[in-house]
Amino acid sequence: MAIQTINPFNNQVIKSYEEMTPDAVEIAISIADEAFQHWKKNSIFGACSTAAQSCRPYA
């Protein structure tokens, strides 16, 4: 069964998403945790600087 995002103003379906399998959920959680473990070691200033650098295509 698809999960839908619905505009509450007009009840129009914005987007439908397929449910994830338990294995897919575990993989997503694992990837998110790995990213968190990396980023939690950085200050917000370092994280912003890194993100800013990666957003500059031809610096």
Buried (B, 14 or more C-beta within 10 A) or exposed (E): EEEEEEEEEEEEEEEEEEEEEEEEEEEEEEEEEEEEEEEEEEEEEEBEEEEEEEEEEEE
